[in-house]
Structures are given as structure tokens and as C-alpha cells.
Amino acid sequence: MVVAAAAVLTASVVPAAAENASKDDAIAMVKQAVTLIKAEGGDKAYPTISDKAGPFVKGDLYVVVYQLDGKVLAHGSNAKFIGKDLIDAQDVDGKLYVKERVELAAKQPSFWQEYKFVNPVTKKVEPKEMYCEKLDNTAVCAGIYKL
């Protein structure tokens, strides 16, 4: 029931794949993911969040969930990352973006982070702004690409 509600909410606030997601879209999607995780627990919520055809993936906007040690718990764009420790992952400029993300999550309840990442729609490395909320020992995040 929560998944259905999340799907309806997500469909109403997230743009079609042809449009660029906004900061408000990213915030709304993260809040919906947090609500789902709180309602169903991670074991049930993470597969839904990681489902490319599910309510937490819309065009270039998708949710990721990291443990605060850098382990990926859910990833809406690339399931190969799930279960991997990405604490040492770097963007094209050498920025340790996962390390920075989990450090920020350990210090504050929500934040925006900038780095560069492959856009799943264009397949190009682009500047990205990621919104994250801390939930227990995790960071629940979704980001927008800045074209």
C-alpha cells in the first residue's frame, strides 16, 4: 500500500523522462523514499528503490541509499553498485564524493552535495547536485544533473 502511494506521489511530482528534474523533484523523491523505508524497513524498501521500472526512477532522477560506511544499499540507476563499498569512489576530478557524502550525513540531517557523475539518460559525465537526508545509519539521496 505504501509502495502504491509512493508511486502515485512520485508520478505527480516528478517530470517525464524528457524533462530535466528540478531540486524540488529530488527533495520530494528523497522524502518519499524515506517514508517508504520507515514504513516497510530497508529489506522491503531497497528493492523497490532500486527497481528501474519503479516509482523511484524517473528519467535521470533516481534514489540511492548508502550506509554511513560507504556501502551501497539501494541504487536506482546501477544495480551493480548494490552491496559494494564505494567509500573511495572518485568523480572525474578526483573528488571522493561518497566519502564526502557520508561525512556530511554524519554531521547534519539534510544537505546538498556537488560532484560529477554519468547521467543515465545522456550517458555523459555531467555536473550533479545531490540532495540527501540522513536516516538512522544511512544517507538517502537523489540528484539532478546541471546541464
PyRosetta script that sets phi, psi and omega in degrees:
from pyrosetta import init, pose_from_sequence

init()
pose = pose_from_sequence("MVVAAAAVLTASVVPAAAENASKDDAIAMVKQAVTLIKAEGGDKAYPTISDKAGPFVKGDLYVVVYQLDGKVLAHGSNAKFIGKDLIDAQDVDGKLYVKERVELAAKQPSFWQEYKFVNPVTKKVEPKEMYCEKLDNTAVCAGIYKL")
pose.set_psi(1, -41.8)
pose.set_omega(1, 178.0)
pose.set_phi(2, -64.9)
pose.set_psi(2, -39.7)
pose.set_omega(2, 179.1)
pose.set_phi(3, -61.1)
pose.set_psi(3, -44.4)
pose.set_omega(3, 178.6)
pose.set_phi(4, -61.9)
pose.set_psi(4, -41.3)
pose.set_omega(4, 178.6)
pose.set_phi(5, -64.9)
pose.set_psi(5, -41.0)
pose.set_omega(5, 178.5)
pose.set_phi(6, -63.8)
pose.set_psi(6, -39.1)
pose.set_omega(6, 179.6)
pose.set_phi(7, -63.6)
pose.set_psi(7, -42.7)
pose.set_omega(7, 179.7)
pose.set_phi(8, -65.5)
pose.set_psi(8, -45.4)
pose.set_omega(8, -180.0)
pose.set_phi(9, -63.5)
pose.set_psi(9, -44.5)
pose.set_omega(9, -178.8)
pose.set_phi(10, -63.2)
pose.set_psi(10, -43.4)
pose.set_omega(10, -179.6)
pose.set_phi(11, -61.4)
pose.set_psi(11, -29.9)
pose.set_omega(11, -176.5)
pose.set_phi(12, -82.6)
pose.set_psi(12, -20.5)
pose.set_omega(12, -175.7)
pose.set_phi(13, -114.9)
pose.set_psi(13, -10.9)
pose.set_omega(13, -175.6)
pose.set_phi(14, -105.0)
pose.set_psi(14, 136.9)
pose.set_omega(14, -177.0)
pose.set_phi(15, -69.3)
pose.set_psi(15, 163.5)
pose.set_omega(15, 173.6)
pose.set_phi(16, -65.5)
pose.set_psi(16, 162.0)
pose.set_omega(16, -175.0)
pose.set_phi(17, -58.2)
pose.set_psi(17, -28.4)
pose.set_omega(17, -176.9)
pose.set_phi(18, -75.9)
pose.set_psi(18, -16.2)
pose.set_omega(18, -178.8)
pose.set_phi(19, -97.9)
pose.set_psi(19, 157.5)
pose.set_omega(19, 174.6)
pose.set_phi(20, -85.4)
pose.set_psi(20, 136.3)
pose.set_omega(20, 177.6)
pose.set_phi(21, -69.6)
pose.set_psi(21, 152.2)
pose.set_omega(21, 177.8)
pose.set_phi(22, -103.9)
pose.set_psi(22, 170.4)
pose.set_omega(22, 175.1)
pose.set_phi(23, -59.3)
pose.set_psi(23, -39.6)
pose.set_omega(23, 178.6)
pose.set_phi(24, -62.4)
pose.set_psi(24, -37.4)
pose.set_omega(24, 177.7)
pose.set_phi(25, -62.9)
pose.set_psi(25, -43.7)
pose.set_omega(25, -179.5)
pose.set_phi(26, -64.1)
pose.set_psi(26, -45.3)
pose.set_omega(26, 179.0)
pose.set_phi(27, -60.9)
pose.set_psi(27, -45.5)
pose.set_omega(27, -179.3)
pose.set_phi(28, -61.5)
pose.set_psi(28, -41.7)
pose.set_omega(28, -178.3)
pose.set_phi(29, -67.1)
pose.set_psi(29, -40.6)
pose.set_omega(29, 177.7)
pose.set_phi(30, -62.5)
pose.set_psi(30, -44.9)
pose.set_omega(30, -179.7)
pose.set_phi(31, -61.8)
pose.set_psi(31, -37.5)
pose.set_omega(31, 177.9)
pose.set_phi(32, -68.1)
pose.set_psi(32, -39.0)
pose.set_omega(32, 178.1)
pose.set_phi(33, -65.9)
pose.set_psi(33, -43.0)
pose.set_omega(33, 177.9)
pose.set_phi(34, -60.1)
pose.set_psi(34, -43.8)
pose.set_omega(34, 178.5)
pose.set_phi(35, -59.7)
pose.set_psi(35, -44.3)
pose.set_omega(35, 179.5)
pose.set_phi(36, -63.3)
pose.set_psi(36, -46.2)
pose.set_omega(36, -178.8)
pose.set_phi(37, -61.8)
pose.set_psi(37, -43.4)
pose.set_omega(37, 178.7)
pose.set_phi(38, -63.6)
pose.set_psi(38, -37.8)
pose.set_omega(38, -176.5)
pose.set_phi(39, -76.4)
pose.set_psi(39, -40.2)
pose.set_omega(39, -171.6)
pose.set_phi(40, -112.3)
pose.set_psi(40, -12.5)
pose.set_omega(40, -174.9)
pose.set_phi(41, 83.0)
pose.set_psi(41, 157.9)
pose.set_omega(41, -176.9)
pose.set_phi(42, -61.6)
pose.set_psi(42, -39.5)
pose.set_omega(42, -176.9)
pose.set_phi(43, -57.2)
pose.set_psi(43, -37.0)
pose.set_omega(43, 178.6)
pose.set_phi(44, -88.8)
pose.set_psi(44, -36.6)
pose.set_omega(44, -174.3)
pose.set_phi(45, -75.6)
pose.set_psi(45, -37.9)
pose.set_omega(45, -174.1)
pose.set_phi(46, -61.2)
pose.set_psi(46, -41.7)
pose.set_omega(46, 175.8)
pose.set_phi(47, -62.6)
pose.set_psi(47, -35.9)
pose.set_omega(47, 177.1)
pose.set_phi(48, -65.8)
pose.set_psi(48, -43.5)
pose.set_omega(48, 180.0)
pose.set_phi(49, -64.2)
pose.set_psi(49, -34.8)
pose.set_omega(49, -176.9)
pose.set_phi(50, -85.3)
pose.set_psi(50, -6.8)
pose.set_omega(50, -177.4)
pose.set_phi(51, -74.8)
pose.set_psi(51, 113.7)
pose.set_omega(51, -178.0)
pose.set_phi(52, -60.6)
pose.set_psi(52, -23.2)
pose.set_omega(52, 178.8)
pose.set_phi(53, -98.4)
pose.set_psi(53, 5.5)
pose.set_omega(53, -176.1)
pose.set_phi(54, -90.3)
pose.set_psi(54, -174.1)
pose.set_omega(54, -174.5)
pose.set_phi(55, -75.2)
pose.set_psi(55, -7.9)
pose.set_omega(55, -176.9)
pose.set_phi(56, -107.7)
pose.set_psi(56, 17.7)
pose.set_omega(56, 175.0)
pose.set_phi(57, -135.8)
pose.set_psi(57, 115.0)
pose.set_omega(57, 178.5)
pose.set_phi(58, -137.5)
pose.set_psi(58, 102.3)
pose.set_omega(58, -178.9)
pose.set_phi(59, 62.2)
pose.set_psi(59, -123.2)
pose.set_omega(59, -178.9)
pose.set_phi(60, -91.0)
pose.set_psi(60, 5.2)
pose.set_omega(60, 178.7)
pose.set_phi(61, -103.1)
pose.set_psi(61, 126.2)
pose.set_omega(61, -179.9)
pose.set_phi(62, -154.1)
pose.set_psi(62, 160.5)
pose.set_omega(62, -179.0)
pose.set_phi(63, -99.4)
pose.set_psi(63, 143.4)
pose.set_omega(63, 170.1)
pose.set_phi(64, -128.3)
pose.set_psi(64, 149.4)
pose.set_omega(64, 177.2)
pose.set_phi(65, -130.4)
pose.set_psi(65, 126.5)
pose.set_omega(65, 178.3)
pose.set_phi(66, -117.3)
pose.set_psi(66, 140.4)
pose.set_omega(66, 163.7)
pose.set_phi(67, -70.1)
pose.set_psi(67, 157.9)
pose.set_omega(67, -178.2)
pose.set_phi(68, -72.7)
pose.set_psi(68, 1.2)
pose.set_omega(68, 172.3)
pose.set_phi(69, -97.9)
pose.set_psi(69, 0.9)
pose.set_omega(69, 177.5)
pose.set_phi(70, 101.2)
pose.set_psi(70, -4.5)
pose.set_omega(70, 179.3)
pose.set_phi(71, -75.9)
pose.set_psi(71, 133.4)
pose.set_omega(71, 179.3)
pose.set_phi(72, -81.6)
pose.set_psi(72, 125.5)
pose.set_omega(72, 179.0)
pose.set_phi(73, -101.6)
pose.set_psi(73, -29.1)
pose.set_omega(73, 178.3)
pose.set_phi(74, -152.8)
pose.set_psi(74, 145.5)
pose.set_omega(74, 179.7)
pose.set_phi(75, -152.9)
pose.set_psi(75, 113.7)
pose.set_omega(75, -176.0)
pose.set_phi(76, -75.6)
pose.set_psi(76, -13.4)
pose.set_omega(76, -178.2)
pose.set_phi(77, -105.4)
pose.set_psi(77, -32.9)
pose.set_omega(77, -175.2)
pose.set_phi(78, -144.2)
pose.set_psi(78, 99.6)
pose.set_omega(78, -177.9)
pose.set_phi(79, -62.7)
pose.set_psi(79, -20.1)
pose.set_omega(79, 180.0)
pose.set_phi(80, -64.9)
pose.set_psi(80, -21.0)
pose.set_omega(80, 179.5)
pose.set_phi(81, -78.4)
pose.set_psi(81, -21.2)
pose.set_omega(81, -174.5)
pose.set_phi(82, -63.0)
pose.set_psi(82, 129.5)
pose.set_omega(82, -179.3)
pose.set_phi(83, 88.6)
pose.set_psi(83, -8.3)
pose.set_omega(83, -178.4)
pose.set_phi(84, -91.2)
pose.set_psi(84, 147.6)
pose.set_omega(84, 174.3)
pose.set_phi(85, -90.0)
pose.set_psi(85, 110.1)
pose.set_omega(85, -177.7)
pose.set_phi(86, -108.1)
pose.set_psi(86, 23.4)
pose.set_omega(86, -176.2)
pose.set_phi(87, -56.8)
pose.set_psi(87, -30.1)
pose.set_omega(87, -178.5)
pose.set_phi(88, -97.9)
pose.set_psi(88, 9.8)
pose.set_omega(88, 179.6)
pose.set_phi(89, -64.5)
pose.set_psi(89, 138.2)
pose.set_omega(89, -179.7)
pose.set_phi(90, -122.9)
pose.set_psi(90, 149.4)
pose.set_omega(90, 172.6)
pose.set_phi(91, -85.5)
pose.set_psi(91, -176.1)
pose.set_omega(91, -175.3)
pose.set_phi(92, -63.7)
pose.set_psi(92, -19.7)
pose.set_omega(92, 178.0)
pose.set_phi(93, -94.2)
pose.set_psi(93, 4.4)
pose.set_omega(93, 179.9)
pose.set_phi(94, 85.6)
pose.set_psi(94, 7.9)
pose.set_omega(94, 179.9)
pose.set_phi(95, -73.8)
pose.set_psi(95, 129.0)
pose.set_omega(95, 177.1)
pose.set_phi(96, -81.4)
pose.set_psi(96, 78.3)
pose.set_omega(96, -169.8)
pose.set_phi(97, -70.3)
pose.set_psi(97, -33.2)
pose.set_omega(97, 178.2)
pose.set_phi(98, -71.9)
pose.set_psi(98, -43.8)
pose.set_omega(98, 177.5)
pose.set_phi(99, -58.1)
pose.set_psi(99, -46.9)
pose.set_omega(99, 178.2)
pose.set_phi(100, -60.8)
pose.set_psi(100, -42.7)
pose.set_omega(100, -177.5)
pose.set_phi(101, -61.1)
pose.set_psi(101, -47.9)
pose.set_omega(101, -177.4)
pose.set_phi(102, -72.1)
pose.set_psi(102, -30.5)
pose.set_omega(102, 175.2)
pose.set_phi(103, -66.3)
pose.set_psi(103, -42.2)
pose.set_omega(103, 177.2)
pose.set_phi(104, -64.1)
pose.set_psi(104, -41.0)
pose.set_omega(104, -179.2)
pose.set_phi(105, -65.5)
pose.set_psi(105, -31.8)
pose.set_omega(105, 179.4)
pose.set_phi(106, -69.8)
pose.set_psi(106, -21.4)
pose.set_omega(106, -174.8)
pose.set_phi(107, -103.2)
pose.set_psi(107, -21.8)
pose.set_omega(107, -174.0)
pose.set_phi(108, -147.1)
pose.set_psi(108, 153.5)
pose.set_omega(108, -174.9)
pose.set_phi(109, -72.7)
pose.set_psi(109, -26.4)
pose.set_omega(109, 177.5)
pose.set_phi(110, -156.4)
pose.set_psi(110, 156.1)
pose.set_omega(110, -177.4)
pose.set_phi(111, -169.1)
pose.set_psi(111, 164.5)
pose.set_omega(111, 170.9)
pose.set_phi(112, -109.4)
pose.set_psi(112, 145.2)
pose.set_omega(112, 179.4)
pose.set_phi(113, -135.3)
pose.set_psi(113, 141.9)
pose.set_omega(113, 177.8)
pose.set_phi(114, -113.2)
pose.set_psi(114, 139.1)
pose.set_omega(114, 175.8)
pose.set_phi(115, -166.2)
pose.set_psi(115, -173.5)
pose.set_omega(115, 178.3)
pose.set_phi(116, -119.6)
pose.set_psi(116, 140.6)
pose.set_omega(116, -176.1)
pose.set_phi(117, -154.3)
pose.set_psi(117, 159.8)
pose.set_omega(117, 179.8)
pose.set_phi(118, -72.7)
pose.set_psi(118, 123.4)
pose.set_omega(118, 175.8)
pose.set_phi(119, -75.0)
pose.set_psi(119, 124.2)
pose.set_omega(119, -177.2)
pose.set_phi(120, -67.7)
pose.set_psi(120, -16.1)
pose.set_omega(120, 179.4)
pose.set_phi(121, -88.6)
pose.set_psi(121, -50.4)
pose.set_omega(121, -177.2)
pose.set_phi(122, -85.9)
pose.set_psi(122, -18.7)
pose.set_omega(122, -176.9)
pose.set_phi(123, 65.7)
pose.set_psi(123, 19.4)
pose.set_omega(123, 179.1)
pose.set_phi(124, -112.8)
pose.set_psi(124, 150.3)
pose.set_omega(124, 174.2)
pose.set_phi(125, -73.6)
pose.set_psi(125, 125.1)
pose.set_omega(125, -176.9)
pose.set_phi(126, -136.4)
pose.set_psi(126, 155.0)
pose.set_omega(126, 173.3)
pose.set_phi(127, -61.0)
pose.set_psi(127, 139.4)
pose.set_omega(127, -177.4)
pose.set_phi(128, -134.3)
pose.set_psi(128, 143.9)
pose.set_omega(128, 172.5)
pose.set_phi(129, -116.8)
pose.set_psi(129, 121.6)
pose.set_omega(129, -175.6)
pose.set_phi(130, -110.0)
pose.set_psi(130, 127.9)
pose.set_omega(130, 174.5)
pose.set_phi(131, -99.1)
pose.set_psi(131, 132.6)
pose.set_omega(131, -178.5)
pose.set_phi(132, -133.1)
pose.set_psi(132, 147.7)
pose.set_omega(132, 170.9)
pose.set_phi(133, -126.0)
pose.set_psi(133, 136.1)
pose.set_omega(133, 175.7)
pose.set_phi(134, -77.7)
pose.set_psi(134, 134.1)
pose.set_omega(134, 174.8)
pose.set_phi(135, -135.6)
pose.set_psi(135, 107.3)
pose.set_omega(135, -176.3)
pose.set_phi(136, 54.7)
pose.set_psi(136, -119.4)
pose.set_omega(136, -178.1)
pose.set_phi(137, -100.7)
pose.set_psi(137, 30.7)
pose.set_omega(137, -178.5)
pose.set_phi(138, -135.0)
pose.set_psi(138, 164.1)
pose.set_omega(138, 169.9)
pose.set_phi(139, -118.8)
pose.set_psi(139, 121.1)
pose.set_omega(139, 179.0)
pose.set_phi(140, -103.4)
pose.set_psi(140, 121.9)
pose.set_omega(140, -168.5)
pose.set_phi(141, -136.8)
pose.set_psi(141, 153.7)
pose.set_omega(141, 169.4)
pose.set_phi(142, -150.1)
pose.set_psi(142, 145.8)
pose.set_omega(142, -173.9)
pose.set_phi(143, -136.3)
pose.set_psi(143, 162.3)
pose.set_omega(143, 178.7)
pose.set_phi(144, -115.8)
pose.set_psi(144, 149.4)
pose.set_omega(144, 176.7)
pose.set_phi(145, -95.1)
pose.set_psi(145, 135.0)
pose.set_omega(145, -179.7)
pose.set_phi(146, -99.6)
pose.set_psi(146, 108.4)
pose.set_omega(146, -177.8)
pose.set_phi(147, -90.9)
pose.dump_pdb("model.pdb")
